[in-house]
Amino acid sequence: LHITPAAIEELKTINQTMKEMLENYELEKLGDLNRKFHFAIYAFCPNKLLVANIQQVWERLDIVRRTSFTFFSKRTPKSIEEHDSIIQHKLNTLEAFKSQH
């Protein structure tokens, strides 16, 4: 199961929204958007047990993640940059897959 072009567009939209939230100092919303970004990727993982385990870990770490975006806002731009890299990797993978089929 490969990520779709529509899903990549969703990732771009989420990440752009994160950039805007950071610029507007709406830091309390960034944690939820970060989670939404990652779970949009996990949705394409065929291993449902792995996804369930990841979800459990996220739930345990939610308090830490929420406060880290608020208190460690210097980390947030780096996180958004990392998301850009993930999106580019997904696009490259999708293009490579298309060229082989």
Biopython code that builds the backbone (N, CA, C, O; Angstrom):
import numpy as np
from Bio.PDB.StructureBuilder import StructureBuilder

atoms = [
    (1, "LEU", "N", (0.855, -1.181, 0.000)),
    (1, "LEU", "CA", (0.000, 0.000, 0.000)),
    (1, "LEU", "C", (0.892, 1.233, 0.000)),
    (1, "LEU", "O", (1.702, 1.415, 0.909)),
    (2, "HIS", "N", (0.750, 2.068, -1.001)),
    (2, "HIS", "CA", (1.587, 3.257, -1.126)),
    (2, "HIS", "C", (0.764, 4.507, -0.863)),
    (2, "HIS", "O", (-0.437, 4.553, -1.126)),
    (3, "ILE", "N", (1.432, 5.498, -0.346)),
    (3, "ILE", "CA", (0.767, 6.770, -0.086)),
    (3, "ILE", "C", (0.302, 7.361, -1.413)),
    (3, "ILE", "O", (0.965, 7.214, -2.440)),
    (4, "THR", "N", (-0.820, 8.017, -1.375)),
    (4, "THR", "CA", (-1.416, 8.562, -2.595)),
    (4, "THR", "C", (-1.027, 10.024, -2.788)),
    (4, "THR", "O", (-0.634, 10.691, -1.831)),
    (5, "PRO", "N", (-1.134, 10.525, -4.016)),
    (5, "PRO", "CA", (-0.889, 11.951, -4.239)),
    (5, "PRO", "C", (-1.810, 12.829, -3.381)),
    (5, "PRO", "O", (-1.388, 13.880, -2.899)),
    (6, "ALA", "N", (-3.049, 12.408, -3.192)),
    (6, "ALA", "CA", (-3.978, 13.186, -2.355)),
    (6, "ALA", "C", (-3.491, 13.241, -0.910)),
    (6, "ALA", "O", (-3.611, 14.274, -0.252)),
    (7, "ALA", "N", (-2.946, 12.139, -0.419)),
    (7, "ALA", "CA", (-2.422, 12.119, 0.951)),
    (7, "ALA", "C", (-1.202, 13.027, 1.079)),
    (7, "ALA", "O", (-1.021, 13.689, 2.101)),
    (8, "ILE", "N", (-0.376, 13.058, 0.055)),
    (8, "ILE", "CA", (0.787, 13.948, 0.079)),
    (8, "ILE", "C", (0.326, 15.397, 0.108)),
    (8, "ILE", "O", (0.910, 16.220, 0.814)),
    (9, "GLU", "N", (-0.704, 15.714, -0.645)),
    (9, "GLU", "CA", (-1.252, 17.075, -0.610)),
    (9, "GLU", "C", (-1.783, 17.404, 0.788)),
    (9, "GLU", "O", (-1.628, 18.525, 1.270)),
    (10, "GLU", "N", (-2.410, 16.414, 1.432)),
    (10, "GLU", "CA", (-2.892, 16.624, 2.803)),
    (10, "GLU", "C", (-1.720, 16.909, 3.743)),
    (10, "GLU", "O", (-1.811, 17.788, 4.600)),
    (11, "LEU", "N", (-0.620, 16.167, 3.584)),
    (11, "LEU", "CA", (0.566, 16.404, 4.406)),
    (11, "LEU", "C", (1.100, 17.822, 4.202)),
    (11, "LEU", "O", (1.471, 18.502, 5.158)),
    (12, "LYS", "N", (1.132, 18.252, 2.945)),
    (12, "LYS", "CA", (1.592, 19.615, 2.652)),
    (12, "LYS", "C", (0.695, 20.652, 3.323)),
    (12, "LYS", "O", (1.179, 21.631, 3.892)),
    (13, "THR", "N", (-0.606, 20.430, 3.251)),
    (13, "THR", "CA", (-1.563, 21.359, 3.852)),
    (13, "THR", "C", (-1.389, 21.418, 5.360)),
    (13, "THR", "O", (-1.376, 22.501, 5.945)),
    (14, "ILE", "N", (-1.254, 20.262, 5.990)),
    (14, "ILE", "CA", (-1.062, 20.221, 7.442)),
    (14, "ILE", "C", (0.221, 20.962, 7.814)),
    (14, "ILE", "O", (0.232, 21.765, 8.747)),
    (15, "ASN", "N", (1.294, 20.690, 7.086)),
    (15, "ASN", "CA", (2.569, 21.313, 7.419)),
    (15, "ASN", "C", (2.527, 22.827, 7.188)),
    (15, "ASN", "O", (3.104, 23.589, 7.964)),
    (16, "GLN", "N", (1.855, 23.255, 6.140)),
    (16, "GLN", "CA", (1.714, 24.696, 5.895)),
    (16, "GLN", "C", (0.926, 25.345, 7.029)),
    (16, "GLN", "O", (1.265, 26.440, 7.480)),
    (17, "THR", "N", (-0.115, 24.674, 7.484)),
    (17, "THR", "CA", (-0.895, 25.185, 8.610)),
    (17, "THR", "C", (-0.022, 25.281, 9.859)),
    (17, "THR", "O", (-0.140, 26.233, 10.630)),
    (18, "MET", "N", (0.850, 24.298, 10.057)),
    (18, "MET", "CA", (1.774, 24.350, 11.197)),
    (18, "MET", "C", (2.690, 25.571, 11.104)),
    (18, "MET", "O", (2.948, 26.236, 12.107)),
    (19, "LYS", "N", (3.175, 25.858, 9.906)),
    (19, "LYS", "CA", (4.024, 27.042, 9.712)),
    (19, "LYS", "C", (3.264, 28.308, 10.086)),
    (19, "LYS", "O", (3.791, 29.188, 10.766)),
    (20, "GLU", "N", (2.018, 28.384, 9.632)),
    (20, "GLU", "CA", (1.196, 29.563, 9.927)),
    (20, "GLU", "C", (0.921, 29.685, 11.423)),
    (20, "GLU", "O", (0.963, 30.786, 11.971)),
    (21, "MET", "N", (0.638, 28.558, 12.091)),
    (21, "MET", "CA", (0.391, 28.584, 13.534)),
    (21, "MET", "C", (1.634, 29.065, 14.281)),
    (21, "MET", "O", (1.532, 29.833, 15.238)),
    (22, "LEU", "N", (2.802, 28.613, 13.841)),
    (22, "LEU", "CA", (4.051, 29.041, 14.467)),
    (22, "LEU", "C", (4.258, 30.540, 14.277)),
    (22, "LEU", "O", (4.615, 31.245, 15.221)),
    (23, "GLU", "N", (4.036, 31.028, 13.057)),
    (23, "GLU", "CA", (4.199, 32.454, 12.774)),
    (23, "GLU", "C", (3.238, 33.305, 13.596)),
    (23, "GLU", "O", (3.568, 34.431, 13.968)),
    (24, "ASN", "N", (2.054, 32.774, 13.879)),
    (24, "ASN", "CA", (1.034, 33.505, 14.645)),
    (24, "ASN", "C", (1.082, 33.192, 16.138)),
    (24, "ASN", "O", (0.219, 33.633, 16.897)),
    (25, "TYR", "N", (2.091, 32.430, 16.557)),
    (25, "TYR", "CA", (2.266, 32.054, 17.972)),
    (25, "TYR", "C", (1.056, 31.306, 18.535)),
    (25, "TYR", "O", (0.726, 31.436, 19.714)),
    (26, "GLU", "N", (0.404, 30.524, 17.675)),
    (26, "GLU", "CA", (-0.711, 29.686, 18.116)),
    (26, "GLU", "C", (-0.146, 28.301, 18.433)),
    (26, "GLU", "O", (-0.514, 27.302, 17.815)),
    (27, "LEU", "N", (0.746, 28.273, 19.401)),
    (27, "LEU", "CA", (1.532, 27.079, 19.678)),
    (27, "LEU", "C", (0.707, 25.925, 20.229)),
    (27, "LEU", "O", (1.073, 24.763, 20.056)),
    (28, "GLU", "N", (-0.399, 26.234, 20.889)),
    (28, "GLU", "CA", (-1.204, 25.164, 21.488)),
    (28, "GLU", "C", (-1.829, 24.249, 20.443)),
    (28, "GLU", "O", (-2.219, 23.127, 20.768)),
    (29, "LYS", "N", (-1.933, 24.698, 19.209)),
    (29, "LYS", "CA", (-2.544, 23.884, 18.146)),
    (29, "LYS", "C", (-1.524, 23.009, 17.412)),
    (29, "LYS", "O", (-1.897, 22.086, 16.687)),
    (30, "LEU", "N", (-0.245, 23.304, 17.605)),
    (30, "LEU", "CA", (0.783, 22.603, 16.848)),
    (30, "LEU", "C", (0.871, 21.117, 17.185)),
    (30, "LEU", "O", (1.103, 20.298, 16.295)),
    (31, "GLY", "N", (0.692, 20.761, 18.438)),
    (31, "GLY", "CA", (0.767, 19.355, 18.829)),
    (31, "GLY", "C", (-0.273, 18.506, 18.120)),
    (31, "GLY", "O", (0.022, 17.404, 17.658)),
    (32, "ASP", "N", (-1.490, 19.025, 18.037)),
    (32, "ASP", "CA", (-2.555, 18.283, 17.348)),
    (32, "ASP", "C", (-2.265, 18.147, 15.857)),
    (32, "ASP", "O", (-2.518, 17.102, 15.258)),
    (33, "LEU", "N", (-1.730, 19.220, 15.263)),
    (33, "LEU", "CA", (-1.397, 19.161, 13.835)),
    (33, "LEU", "C", (-0.238, 18.194, 13.581)),
    (33, "LEU", "O", (-0.231, 17.475, 12.581)),
    (34, "ASN", "N", (0.731, 18.181, 14.482)),
    (34, "ASN", "CA", (1.846, 17.246, 14.354)),
    (34, "ASN", "C", (1.340, 15.804, 14.386)),
    (34, "ASN", "O", (1.753, 14.968, 13.583)),
    (35, "ARG", "N", (0.452, 15.536, 15.312)),
    (35, "ARG", "CA", (-0.127, 14.187, 15.408)),
    (35, "ARG", "C", (-0.895, 13.856, 14.121)),
    (35, "ARG", "O", (-0.757, 12.762, 13.574)),
    (36, "LYS", "N", (-1.696, 14.799, 13.650)),
    (36, "LYS", "CA", (-2.475, 14.588, 12.424)),
    (36, "LYS", "C", (-1.545, 14.287, 11.240)),
    (36, "LYS", "O", (-1.844, 13.424, 10.416)),
    (37, "PHE", "N", (-0.426, 14.999, 11.165)),
    (37, "PHE", "CA", (0.557, 14.784, 10.103)),
    (37, "PHE", "C", (1.062, 13.339, 10.122)),
    (37, "PHE", "O", (1.033, 12.641, 9.108)),
    (38, "HIS", "N", (1.520, 12.915, 11.283)),
    (38, "HIS", "CA", (2.112, 11.577, 11.370)),
    (38, "HIS", "C", (1.080, 10.472, 11.174)),
    (38, "HIS", "O", (1.373, 9.457, 10.540)),
    (39, "PHE", "N", (-0.114, 10.657, 11.708)),
    (39, "PHE", "CA", (-1.124, 9.615, 11.558)),
    (39, "PHE", "C", (-1.663, 9.550, 10.130)),
    (39, "PHE", "O", (-2.184, 8.514, 9.715)),
    (40, "ALA", "N", (-1.547, 10.633, 9.379)),
    (40, "ALA", "CA", (-1.910, 10.586, 7.960)),
    (40, "ALA", "C", (-0.952, 9.656, 7.211)),
    (40, "ALA", "O", (-1.341, 8.997, 6.247)),
    (41, "ILE", "N", (0.298, 9.611, 7.663)),
    (41, "ILE", "CA", (1.270, 8.684, 7.066)),
    (41, "ILE", "C", (1.007, 7.254, 7.543)),
    (41, "ILE", "O", (1.009, 6.316, 6.747)),
    (42, "TYR", "N", (0.782, 7.100, 8.844)),
    (42, "TYR", "CA", (0.552, 5.765, 9.395)),
    (42, "TYR", "C", (-0.668, 5.085, 8.765)),
    (42, "TYR", "O", (-0.743, 3.857, 8.728)),
    (43, "ALA", "N", (-1.610, 5.870, 8.277)),
    (43, "ALA", "CA", (-2.824, 5.300, 7.678)),
    (43, "ALA", "C", (-2.498, 4.383, 6.497)),
    (43, "ALA", "O", (-3.312, 3.540, 6.123)),
    (44, "PHE", "N", (-1.312, 4.546, 5.914)),
    (44, "PHE", "CA", (-0.937, 3.738, 4.754)),
    (44, "PHE", "C", (-0.078, 2.536, 5.127)),
    (44, "PHE", "O", (0.376, 1.795, 4.256)),
    (45, "CYS", "N", (0.139, 2.349, 6.409)),
    (45, "CYS", "CA", (0.921, 1.195, 6.869)),
    (45, "CYS", "C", (0.020, -0.040, 6.903)),
    (45, "CYS", "O", (-1.027, -0.020, 7.550)),
    (46, "PRO", "N", (0.410, -1.108, 6.218)),
    (46, "PRO", "CA", (-0.434, -2.303, 6.207)),
    (46, "PRO", "C", (-0.398, -3.095, 7.520)),
    (46, "PRO", "O", (-1.249, -3.955, 7.744)),
    (47, "ASN", "N", (0.570, -2.813, 8.378)),
    (47, "ASN", "CA", (0.720, -3.544, 9.639)),
    (47, "ASN", "C", (-0.111, -2.846, 10.722)),
    (47, "ASN", "O", (0.366, -1.929, 11.390)),
    (48, "LYS", "N", (-1.339, -3.289, 10.880)),
    (48, "LYS", "CA", (-2.269, -2.642, 11.823)),
    (48, "LYS", "C", (-1.825, -2.793, 13.280)),
    (48, "LYS", "O", (-2.101, -1.924, 14.108)),
    (49, "LEU", "N", (-1.141, -3.889, 13.590)),
    (49, "LEU", "CA", (-0.616, -4.070, 14.944)),
    (49, "LEU", "C", (0.438, -3.009, 15.246)),
    (49, "LEU", "O", (0.447, -2.420, 16.327)),
    (50, "LEU", "N", (1.315, -2.775, 14.293)),
    (50, "LEU", "CA", (2.331, -1.737, 14.459)),
    (50, "LEU", "C", (1.684, -0.371, 14.657)),
    (50, "LEU", "O", (2.094, 0.387, 15.536)),
    (51, "VAL", "N", (0.687, -0.057, 13.857)),
    (51, "VAL", "CA", (-0.003, 1.227, 13.968)),
    (51, "VAL", "C", (-0.676, 1.349, 15.343)),
    (51, "VAL", "O", (-0.638, 2.415, 15.958)),
    (52, "ALA", "N", (-1.281, 0.280, 15.816)),
    (52, "ALA", "CA", (-1.918, 0.297, 17.140)),
    (52, "ALA", "C", (-0.880, 0.552, 18.230)),
    (52, "ALA", "O", (-1.138, 1.303, 19.171)),
    (53, "ASN", "N", (0.292, -0.070, 18.106)),
    (53, "ASN", "CA", (1.359, 0.152, 19.083)),
    (53, "ASN", "C", (1.855, 1.596, 19.036)),
    (53, "ASN", "O", (2.097, 2.210, 20.075)),
    (54, "ILE", "N", (2.000, 2.123, 17.845)),
    (54, "ILE", "CA", (2.423, 3.523, 17.692)),
    (54, "ILE", "C", (1.389, 4.442, 18.333)),
    (54, "ILE", "O", (1.741, 5.392, 19.032)),
    (55, "GLN", "N", (0.124, 4.156, 18.092)),
    (55, "GLN", "CA", (-0.940, 4.981, 18.660)),
    (55, "GLN", "C", (-0.896, 4.959, 20.191)),
    (55, "GLN", "O", (-1.089, 5.992, 20.832)),
    (56, "GLN", "N", (-0.647, 3.801, 20.765)),
    (56, "GLN", "CA", (-0.556, 3.699, 22.224)),
    (56, "GLN", "C", (0.602, 4.536, 22.760)),
    (56, "GLN", "O", (0.470, 5.206, 23.784)),
    (57, "VAL", "N", (1.726, 4.495, 22.071)),
    (57, "VAL", "CA", (2.882, 5.291, 22.504)),
    (57, "VAL", "C", (2.560, 6.776, 22.397)),
    (57, "VAL", "O", (2.873, 7.545, 23.306)),
    (58, "TRP", "N", (1.936, 7.186, 21.294)),
    (58, "TRP", "CA", (1.565, 8.593, 21.141)),
    (58, "TRP", "C", (0.643, 9.030, 22.273)),
    (58, "TRP", "O", (0.809, 10.115, 22.830)),
    (59, "GLU", "N", (-0.321, 8.193, 22.611)),
    (59, "GLU", "CA", (-1.252, 8.544, 23.680)),
    (59, "GLU", "C", (-0.524, 8.735, 25.003)),
    (59, "GLU", "O", (-0.854, 9.637, 25.773)),
    (60, "ARG", "N", (0.462, 7.892, 25.266)),
    (60, "ARG", "CA", (1.233, 8.024, 26.499)),
    (60, "ARG", "C", (2.086, 9.285, 26.504)),
    (60, "ARG", "O", (2.325, 9.878, 27.556)),
    (61, "LEU", "N", (2.537, 9.688, 25.340)),
    (61, "LEU", "CA", (3.433, 10.845, 25.246)),
    (61, "LEU", "C", (2.718, 12.153, 24.908)),
    (61, "LEU", "O", (3.363, 13.195, 24.793)),
    (62, "ASP", "N", (1.402, 12.109, 24.749)),
    (62, "ASP", "CA", (0.667, 13.310, 24.345)),
    (62, "ASP", "C", (0.927, 14.508, 25.249)),
    (62, "ASP", "O", (1.093, 15.623, 24.753)),
    (63, "ILE", "N", (0.964, 14.308, 26.536)),
    (63, "ILE", "CA", (1.187, 15.435, 27.445)),
    (63, "ILE", "C", (2.552, 16.061, 27.186)),
    (63, "ILE", "O", (2.683, 17.284, 27.144)),
    (64, "VAL", "N", (3.556, 15.228, 27.017)),
    (64, "VAL", "CA", (4.901, 15.732, 26.750)),
    (64, "VAL", "C", (4.942, 16.448, 25.403)),
    (64, "VAL", "O", (5.520, 17.529, 25.287)),
    (65, "ARG", "N", (4.344, 15.859, 24.413)),
    (65, "ARG", "CA", (4.358, 16.462, 23.075)),
    (65, "ARG", "C", (3.646, 17.809, 23.067)),
    (65, "ARG", "O", (4.149, 18.771, 22.486)),
    (66, "ARG", "N", (2.502, 17.886, 23.695)),
    (66, "ARG", "CA", (1.749, 19.145, 23.707)),
    (66, "ARG", "C", (2.555, 20.250, 24.372)),
    (66, "ARG", "O", (2.626, 21.363, 23.849)),
    (67, "THR", "N", (3.155, 19.964, 25.498)),
    (67, "THR", "CA", (3.910, 21.002, 26.192)),
    (67, "THR", "C", (5.208, 21.325, 25.469)),
    (67, "THR", "O", (5.685, 22.457, 25.551)),
    (68, "SER", "N", (5.794, 20.364, 24.765)),
    (68, "SER", "CA", (7.056, 20.647, 24.089)),
    (68, "SER", "C", (6.878, 21.652, 22.969)),
    (68, "SER", "O", (7.769, 22.469, 22.736)),
    (69, "PHE", "N", (5.753, 21.620, 22.269)),
    (69, "PHE", "CA", (5.527, 22.606, 21.222)),
    (69, "PHE", "C", (5.296, 23.984, 21.823)),
    (69, "PHE", "O", (5.617, 24.994, 21.196)),
    (70, "THR", "N", (4.752, 24.038, 23.010)),
    (70, "THR", "CA", (4.498, 25.314, 23.667)),
    (70, "THR", "C", (5.765, 25.872, 24.297)),
    (70, "THR", "O", (6.074, 27.052, 24.136)),
    (71, "PHE", "N", (6.499, 25.025, 25.013)),
    (71, "PHE", "CA", (7.646, 25.509, 25.763)),
    (71, "PHE", "C", (8.955, 25.470, 24.989)),
    (71, "PHE", "O", (9.879, 26.222, 25.301)),
    (72, "PHE", "N", (9.045, 24.623, 24.006)),
    (72, "PHE", "CA", (10.270, 24.513, 23.225)),
    (72, "PHE", "C", (10.006, 24.927, 21.787)),
    (72, "PHE", "O", (10.250, 24.169, 20.849)),
    (73, "SER", "N", (9.511, 26.125, 21.636)),
    (73, "SER", "CA", (9.123, 26.583, 20.300)),
    (73, "SER", "C", (10.315, 26.662, 19.351)),
    (73, "SER", "O", (10.121, 26.704, 18.136)),
    (74, "LYS", "N", (11.544, 26.682, 19.871)),
    (74, "LYS", "CA", (12.719, 26.650, 18.997)),
    (74, "LYS", "C", (12.817, 25.318, 18.266)),
    (74, "LYS", "O", (13.367, 25.253, 17.166)),
    (75, "ARG", "N", (12.296, 24.276, 18.856)),
    (75, "ARG", "CA", (12.300, 22.949, 18.229)),
    (75, "ARG", "C", (11.252, 22.855, 17.126)),
    (75, "ARG", "O", (11.421, 22.104, 16.165)),
    (76, "THR", "N", (10.193, 23.604, 17.262)),
    (76, "THR", "CA", (9.075, 23.500, 16.326)),
    (76, "THR", "C", (9.471, 23.802, 14.881)),
    (76, "THR", "O", (9.081, 23.041, 13.996)),
    (77, "PRO", "N", (10.227, 24.874, 14.588)),
    (77, "PRO", "CA", (10.614, 25.084, 13.180)),
    (77, "PRO", "C", (11.407, 23.908, 12.611)),
    (77, "PRO", "O", (11.253, 23.562, 11.440)),
    (78, "LYS", "N", (12.256, 23.296, 13.438)),
    (78, "LYS", "CA", (13.024, 22.132, 12.980)),
    (78, "LYS", "C", (12.088, 20.972, 12.681)),
    (78, "LYS", "O", (12.283, 20.253, 11.701)),
    (79, "SER", "N", (11.074, 20.786, 13.516)),
    (79, "SER", "CA", (10.090, 19.731, 13.280)),
    (79, "SER", "C", (9.374, 19.957, 11.953)),
    (79, "SER", "O", (9.165, 19.012, 11.192)),
    (80, "ILE", "N", (9.004, 21.182, 11.675)),
    (80, "ILE", "CA", (8.316, 21.510, 10.422)),
    (80, "ILE", "C", (9.247, 21.261, 9.233)),
    (80, "ILE", "O", (8.809, 20.759, 8.197)),
    (81, "GLU", "N", (10.533, 21.610, 9.379)),
    (81, "GLU", "CA", (11.510, 21.318, 8.321)),
    (81, "GLU", "C", (11.617, 19.809, 8.087)),
    (81, "GLU", "O", (11.700, 19.353, 6.947)),
    (82, "GLU", "N", (11.614, 19.049, 9.172)),
    (82, "GLU", "CA", (11.676, 17.595, 9.049)),
    (82, "GLU", "C", (10.449, 17.070, 8.310)),
    (82, "GLU", "O", (10.552, 16.135, 7.517)),
    (83, "HIS", "N", (9.290, 17.673, 8.570)),
    (83, "HIS", "CA", (8.075, 17.282, 7.849)),
    (83, "HIS", "C", (8.245, 17.547, 6.357)),
    (83, "HIS", "O", (7.835, 16.731, 5.531)),
    (84, "ASP", "N", (8.855, 18.695, 6.004)),
    (84, "ASP", "CA", (9.103, 18.989, 4.587)),
    (84, "ASP", "C", (9.961, 17.891, 3.955)),
    (84, "ASP", "O", (9.718, 17.475, 2.822)),
    (85, "SER", "N", (10.968, 17.428, 4.703)),
    (85, "SER", "CA", (11.839, 16.358, 4.200)),
    (85, "SER", "C", (11.065, 15.054, 4.021)),
    (85, "SER", "O", (11.266, 14.337, 3.040)),
    (86, "ILE", "N", (10.187, 14.753, 4.960)),
    (86, "ILE", "CA", (9.357, 13.546, 4.857)),
    (86, "ILE", "C", (8.466, 13.631, 3.628)),
    (86, "ILE", "O", (8.339, 12.660, 2.882)),
    (87, "ILE", "N", (7.853, 14.777, 3.417)),
    (87, "ILE", "CA", (6.978, 14.959, 2.255)),
    (87, "ILE", "C", (7.776, 14.759, 0.970)),
    (87, "ILE", "O", (7.320, 14.067, 0.060)),
    (88, "GLN", "N", (8.964, 15.357, 0.888)),
    (88, "GLN", "CA", (9.787, 15.216, -0.309)),
    (88, "GLN", "C", (10.175, 13.758, -0.530)),
    (88, "GLN", "O", (10.169, 13.275, -1.662)),
    (89, "HIS", "N", (10.510, 13.066, 0.538)),
    (89, "HIS", "CA", (10.840, 11.635, 0.422)),
    (89, "HIS", "C", (9.638, 10.843, -0.100)),
    (89, "HIS", "O", (9.789, 9.983, -0.968)),
    (90, "LYS", "N", (8.452, 11.133, 0.426)),
    (90, "LYS", "CA", (7.247, 10.429, -0.025)),
    (90, "LYS", "C", (6.980, 10.717, -1.501)),
    (90, "LYS", "O", (6.596, 9.819, -2.251)),
    (91, "LEU", "N", (7.183, 11.966, -1.918)),
    (91, "LEU", "CA", (7.003, 12.309, -3.335)),
    (91, "LEU", "C", (8.002, 11.556, -4.206)),
    (91, "LEU", "O", (7.643, 11.028, -5.258)),
    (92, "ASN", "N", (9.261, 11.510, -3.762)),
    (92, "ASN", "CA", (10.289, 10.791, -4.524)),
    (92, "ASN", "C", (9.954, 9.314, -4.634)),
    (92, "ASN", "O", (10.106, 8.715, -5.698)),
    (93, "THR", "N", (9.501, 8.730, -3.540)),
    (93, "THR", "CA", (9.130, 7.310, -3.543)),
    (93, "THR", "C", (7.963, 7.051, -4.477)),
    (93, "THR", "O", (7.971, 6.075, -5.228)),
    (94, "LEU", "N", (6.956, 7.923, -4.436)),
    (94, "LEU", "CA", (5.799, 7.780, -5.298)),
    (94, "LEU", "C", (6.202, 7.887, -6.768)),
    (94, "LEU", "O", (5.728, 7.113, -7.600)),
    (95, "GLU", "N", (7.068, 8.837, -7.089)),
    (95, "GLU", "CA", (7.511, 9.006, -8.468)),
    (95, "GLU", "C", (8.328, 7.791, -8.927)),
    (95, "GLU", "O", (8.181, 7.341, -10.063)),
    (96, "ALA", "N", (9.168, 7.273, -8.066)),
    (96, "ALA", "CA", (9.951, 6.078, -8.419)),
    (96, "ALA", "C", (9.037, 4.888, -8.655)),
    (96, "ALA", "O", (9.248, 4.111, -9.586)),
    (97, "PHE", "N", (8.026, 4.748, -7.814)),
    (97, "PHE", "CA", (7.074, 3.652, -7.987)),
    (97, "PHE", "C", (6.326, 3.782, -9.308)),
    (97, "PHE", "O", (6.151, 2.801, -10.030)),
    (98, "LYS", "N", (5.887, 4.999, -9.620)),
    (98, "LYS", "CA", (5.159, 5.230, -10.874)),
    (98, "LYS", "C", (6.031, 4.897, -12.079)),
    (98, "LYS", "O", (5.548, 4.315, -13.051)),
    (99, "SER", "N", (7.309, 5.261, -12.026)),
    (99, "SER", "CA", (8.180, 5.036, -13.180)),
    (99, "SER", "C", (8.474, 3.547, -13.400)),
    (99, "SER", "O", (8.838, 3.142, -14.504)),
    (100, "GLN", "N", (8.316, 2.737, -12.353)),
    (100, "GLN", "CA", (8.548, 1.301, -12.485)),
    (100, "GLN", "C", (7.309, 0.542, -12.944)),
    (100, "GLN", "O", (7.407, -0.609, -13.371)),
    (101, "HIS", "N", (6.157, 1.173, -12.859)),
    (101, "HIS", "CA", (4.917, 0.459, -13.197)),
    (101, "HIS", "C", (4.179, 1.130, -14.304)),
    (101, "HIS", "O", (3.116, 0.660, -14.711)),
]
sb = StructureBuilder()
sb.init_structure("model")
sb.init_model(0)
sb.init_chain("A")
sb.init_seg("    ")
for serial, (resi, resn, name, xyz) in enumerate(atoms, 1):
    if name == "N":
        sb.init_residue(resn, " ", resi, " ")
    sb.init_atom(name, np.array(xyz, "f"), 0.0, 1.0, " ", f" {name:<3s}", serial, name[0])
structure = sb.get_structure()
